[in-house]
Amino acid sequence: MKKLVLSLVLMLMVVGAYGQNYNAARESWYKNELFLEPTRFFEGTFALGYQRNFYNSAFSLMPSVTLMGESIFRNEDNFFSELEGFGLEGIYKVFFARMPRKVQVYAGPYVSYRFLKEKNRLPDYIDPQDLPNITNSDLYTRYNTVMAGVLFGVHFMWGRFTMDLNVGGGLRYPTITGFRTRYPSVVSVPTGFGEFGYKGVVPKANLSLGVAF
């Protein structure tokens, strides 16, 4: 009887110790993250995202707001004045190994939408009388852009600090309305590579920093 009681006590101690170690391992892995992309500050955009981590995958959603005047970081033409808008990007990440891991490699699709309203102005060399029935409300160009593609990346988690690097590419399709399309005789739509009106295949890369909880 004493041996049976002793065996039960030892078994309970082993199970308790295993449970403590298992809980400690789980507590060291946080399934929620808040992150931002610091490089987007240079284009007048604040992007704050949320990511939910699972054992084999993760899903991130990042809304953004853009407010930008004339900037030394862009090559705008004489018609550009101000820019404002918003965006939303979603990424589904498939992990190459089961979580938790401090360094995780992943791949997955992304989809994003961005709306930008560009305030335009008339340069001094253009007479408003040459443009029929133009008013101040006409001096806006609107860009609705949809993008989709695939990303490959690495996700780091050091305690509560996280960092994510990814590269890839996909398709970019803008729909443009307003001033730049209404008066093609005096102004053009910026369709060069990297400009708002560009349509086609584009590369993509992101760097994000965040905290886990």
C-alpha positions as CSV (number, residue, x, y, z in Angstrom):
1,M,0.0,0.0,0.0
2,K,2.8,2.4,0.9
3,K,4.5,1.6,-2.4
4,L,1.3,2.4,-4.3
5,V,0.8,5.7,-2.5
6,L,4.4,6.6,-3.1
7,S,4.1,5.8,-6.8
8,L,1.0,8.0,-7.1
9,V,2.7,10.9,-5.4
10,L,5.7,10.6,-7.7
11,M,3.4,10.4,-10.7
12,L,1.6,13.5,-9.6
13,M,4.9,15.4,-9.1
14,V,6.1,14.4,-12.6
15,V,2.8,15.5,-14.2
16,G,2.9,18.8,-12.3
17,A,6.5,19.5,-13.3
18,Y,5.6,18.7,-17.0
19,G,2.6,20.9,-16.8
20,Q,4.6,23.8,-15.4
21,N,7.2,23.5,-18.2
22,Y,4.5,23.2,-20.8
23,N,2.8,26.4,-19.5
24,A,6.1,28.2,-19.4
25,A,6.7,27.3,-23.0
26,R,3.3,28.5,-24.0
27,E,3.6,31.7,-22.0
28,S,6.8,32.5,-23.9
29,W,4.9,32.6,-27.2
30,Y,2.5,35.5,-27.8
31,K,-0.3,35.0,-30.4
32,N,-1.2,38.6,-31.0
33,E,1.0,41.4,-32.5
34,L,0.7,45.1,-33.2
35,F,3.2,46.4,-35.7
36,L,4.0,49.3,-38.0
37,E,6.1,49.9,-41.1
38,P,8.5,52.8,-40.4
39,T,9.7,53.2,-44.0
40,R,6.2,54.4,-45.0
41,F,6.7,57.5,-42.9
42,F,8.8,58.8,-45.8
43,E,5.8,58.8,-48.1
44,G,3.5,60.5,-45.6
45,T,1.7,57.3,-44.6
46,F,1.0,55.9,-41.1
47,A,0.4,52.2,-41.2
48,L,-0.5,50.2,-38.0
49,G,-1.3,46.6,-38.3
50,Y,-2.5,43.6,-36.3
51,Q,-1.3,40.0,-36.7
52,R,-2.9,36.8,-35.3
53,N,-0.4,33.9,-35.0
54,F,-1.5,30.3,-35.2
55,Y,0.7,27.1,-34.9
56,N,1.1,26.7,-38.7
57,S,0.1,30.1,-40.1
58,A,-0.7,33.7,-39.4
59,F,-3.0,36.4,-40.7
60,S,-2.1,40.1,-40.7
61,L,-4.3,43.1,-41.5
62,M,-2.9,46.6,-41.8
63,P,-4.9,49.8,-42.4
64,S,-3.1,53.0,-43.3
65,V,-3.7,56.7,-43.6
66,T,-1.8,59.0,-46.0
67,L,-1.4,62.8,-45.6
68,M,1.3,64.4,-47.6
69,G,2.1,67.8,-49.0
70,E,4.8,68.6,-51.5
71,S,7.7,66.3,-50.6
72,I,11.4,66.2,-51.2
73,F,11.1,62.4,-51.3
74,R,9.0,62.4,-54.5
75,N,9.5,63.8,-58.0
76,E,6.1,65.5,-58.5
77,D,5.2,67.6,-61.5
78,N,4.0,71.2,-61.5
79,F,0.4,70.2,-61.0
80,F,0.8,68.3,-57.7
81,S,-0.1,70.0,-54.5
82,E,-1.3,67.7,-51.7
83,L,-2.2,64.1,-51.2
84,E,-4.5,62.3,-48.8
85,G,-6.1,58.8,-48.6
86,F,-6.3,55.5,-46.9
87,G,-5.5,51.8,-47.6
88,L,-5.9,48.3,-46.3
89,E,-3.7,45.3,-46.8
90,G,-4.1,41.7,-45.8
91,I,-1.5,38.9,-45.8
92,Y,-2.0,35.2,-45.1
93,K,1.3,33.6,-44.0
94,V,1.9,29.9,-44.2
95,F,4.8,28.9,-41.8
96,F,7.4,26.4,-42.9
97,A,7.7,25.1,-39.3
98,R,5.3,24.8,-36.4
99,M,5.2,27.6,-33.8
100,P,6.5,28.6,-31.4
101,R,9.8,29.6,-33.0
102,K,12.0,32.7,-32.6
103,V,12.8,32.7,-36.3
104,Q,10.0,31.6,-38.7
105,V,10.1,31.4,-42.5
106,Y,6.9,31.8,-44.4
107,A,5.2,32.3,-47.7
108,G,1.7,33.5,-48.6
109,P,-0.6,35.6,-50.7
110,Y,-1.4,39.3,-50.1
111,V,-4.2,41.6,-51.3
112,S,-4.4,45.3,-50.8
113,Y,-6.5,48.3,-51.7
114,R,-5.5,52.0,-51.7
115,F,-7.4,55.2,-52.3
116,L,-5.6,58.4,-52.9
117,K,-7.0,61.9,-53.6
118,E,-4.4,64.2,-55.2
119,K,-5.1,67.9,-55.0
120,N,-3.9,69.6,-58.2
121,R,-3.1,73.2,-59.0
122,L,-2.7,75.2,-62.2
123,P,0.8,76.4,-62.9
124,D,1.4,80.1,-63.7
125,Y,1.9,79.3,-67.4
126,I,-1.7,78.0,-67.8
127,D,-4.6,80.4,-68.2
128,P,-7.7,79.0,-66.5
129,Q,-9.8,80.5,-69.3
130,D,-8.2,77.9,-71.6
131,L,-9.9,75.1,-69.6
132,P,-13.7,75.1,-70.2
133,N,-15.9,75.5,-67.1
134,I,-13.1,74.6,-64.6
135,T,-13.7,75.2,-60.9
136,N,-11.7,74.6,-57.8
137,S,-13.7,71.4,-57.2
138,D,-12.3,70.0,-60.5
139,L,-8.7,70.2,-59.4
140,Y,-8.6,66.7,-57.9
141,T,-7.4,63.4,-59.2
142,R,-8.5,60.2,-57.6
143,Y,-6.6,56.9,-57.6
144,N,-8.3,53.6,-56.7
145,T,-5.6,50.9,-56.7
146,V,-6.0,47.1,-56.2
147,M,-2.9,44.9,-55.7
148,A,-2.4,41.2,-55.2
149,G,0.5,38.8,-55.2
150,V,2.8,36.5,-53.2
151,L,5.3,37.3,-50.5
152,F,8.2,35.3,-49.0
153,G,9.5,36.4,-45.6
154,V,11.1,35.8,-42.3
155,H,9.4,36.6,-38.9
156,F,11.5,37.2,-35.8
157,M,10.1,37.0,-32.2
158,W,12.4,37.9,-29.3
159,G,10.1,37.8,-26.3
160,R,7.6,40.6,-26.9
161,F,9.7,42.3,-29.7
162,T,9.0,41.3,-33.3
163,M,10.4,42.1,-36.7
164,D,9.2,40.9,-40.1
165,L,11.0,41.1,-43.4
166,N,9.4,40.0,-46.7
167,V,9.9,40.3,-50.5
168,G,7.8,39.3,-53.4
169,G,5.6,40.8,-56.1
170,G,2.3,40.8,-57.9
171,L,-0.1,42.7,-60.0
172,R,-1.1,46.4,-59.7
173,Y,-4.3,47.8,-61.2
174,P,-5.2,51.5,-60.7
175,T,-8.5,53.2,-61.7
176,I,-8.0,56.9,-62.2
177,T,-10.6,59.7,-62.4
178,G,-10.6,63.5,-62.1
179,F,-8.5,66.4,-63.3
180,R,-5.6,64.4,-64.9
181,T,-7.9,62.4,-67.0
182,R,-10.4,65.2,-67.8
183,Y,-7.8,67.6,-69.2
184,P,-5.2,65.5,-71.1
185,S,-4.3,68.5,-73.3
186,V,-2.6,70.2,-70.4
187,V,-1.6,67.5,-67.9
188,S,-0.8,63.7,-68.0
189,V,-1.5,60.8,-65.7
190,P,1.8,59.6,-64.0
191,T,2.1,56.1,-65.5
192,G,5.8,55.5,-65.1
193,F,7.2,52.7,-63.0
194,G,6.6,53.4,-59.3
195,E,4.1,56.2,-60.0
196,F,0.5,56.3,-58.9
197,G,-0.9,55.5,-62.3
198,Y,1.4,52.6,-63.1
199,K,-0.4,49.4,-64.2
200,G,1.3,46.0,-64.4
201,V,3.6,43.6,-62.5
202,V,5.4,45.2,-59.5
203,P,7.9,44.1,-56.9
204,K,7.0,44.4,-53.2
205,A,9.0,44.5,-49.9
206,N,8.1,45.2,-46.4
207,L,9.9,45.8,-43.1
208,S,7.8,45.9,-39.9
209,L,8.5,46.3,-36.2
210,G,6.1,45.3,-33.5
211,V,5.2,44.1,-30.1
212,A,3.6,40.9,-29.1
213,F,1.0,40.3,-26.4
